[in-house]
Amino acid sequence: MGLIQEFKDFAMRGNVVDLAVGLIIGAEFGKVVNSAVNDLIMPPIGKALGGVNFADLRFSLGESGPNKALKEATAKFEELSAEGSGATEEAVSAAKMSVDSAQKGVDQFGEFLYVNYGQFAQGVINFLIIAFAVFMVVKLMNSMQKKEEAKPAAPPKQEVLLGEIRDLLQKQ
């Protein structure tokens, strides 16, 4: 059997298709929950906390490394480019390149480092809502299975025939 045929057999199994459908629906369900948390649940909580955007709750750990480097590079550039400094054109150009490089770092990482506890709390709330929804779905499915199991199954044909033979033998 060729590789393509094996892949086709694998991909067309019921479990694989069910898994793919579940993943797609789960991803979209996650988007719905995120929207519900971000747009419906968190604004009232933010209002209760004094009108803050919950996702913006954070505390600063201080100045970032790139911001410190930018300040140092800017000071050196200003010193070298000042009149009467005696700096060569190459040194001024190198200092300007250092400023540009440090600015890119600040643009990428920001001026300060923060612990974003508001975003973390929002992620925890998202998780709890999704976990609760999955719990409710599983609970519903389990209750449906119990109802199916509670129905008495028809005895197998062999048992029915054996019962009839027993009854006939008892009559004789």
C-alpha positions, -999 to +999 in steps of 0.1 A: +000+000+000+014+033-010+021+063+013-008+083-003-033+055+003-021+052+040-025+089+045-060+088+029-070+060+052-057+078+082-073+111+073-107+096+066-110+078+099-140+090+119-119+099+149-096+122+129-125+140+113-143+144+146-111+157+162-106+183+134-142+195+137-138+197+175-107+218+172-123+242+147-154+246+169-132+249+200-111+277+185-142+296+175-157+290+209-126+305+224-131+336+204-167+339+215-156+335+252-128+361+248-153+385+233-177+379+261-151+384+288-135+414+271-166+432+260-193+421+285-178+409+317-147+430+323-162+465+316-186+463+346-157+450+367-135+479+356-163+503+363-166+488+398-129+493+403-132+530+396-135+532+358-102+515+349-096+493+319-089+460+335-064+449+309-043+480+316-038+471+353-001+467+358+028+478+379+062+489+367+095+471+374+115+501+363+132+514+332+140+489+304+176+482+293+170+497+258+157+529+273+188+533+295+210+526+264+191+552+244+197+578+271+234+570+272+238+570+234+219+603+231+241+619+257+273+607+239+259+618+205+251+653+219+286+655+235+304+645+203+282+667+180+286+698+201+307+726+186+343+725+197+342+689+208+370+680+184+352+647+174+357+633+140+329+629+115+332+591+119+328+593+157+297+615+153+282+592+127+289+561+149+272+578+178+242+586+156+240+550+146+241+540+183+212+563+190+192+549+161+199+513+172+189+521+208+157+537+196+147+506+177+152+486+210+129+511+228+103+508+200+104+471+204+105+466+241+092+499+255+106+524+280+096+505+311+091+469+321+057+460+335+039+431+353+005+430+335-016+414+362-048+427+347-042+408+315-033+377+335-066+380+355-085+384+323-069+352+310-078+333+341-114+345+338-114+333+301-101+299+312-127+295+340-156+303+317-143+279+290-137+252+316-172+257+331-188+255+296-169+223+288-179+208+322-215+216+314-213+200+280-197+168+294-223+167+322-251+170+297-236+142+276-231+120+306-267+124+316-279+116+281-258+084+282-273+074+315-308+077+301-298+054+272-282+029+295-313+029+318-335+016+290-337-022+293-321-038+263-340-065+245-327-100+254-306-117+227-325-140+204-307-170+218-320-163+253-355-159+240-353-193+223-338-210+253-366-195+275-392-209+251-376-243+251-374-243+289-411-234+291-420-262+267-400-287+287-417-277+319-452-282+304-443-318+294 
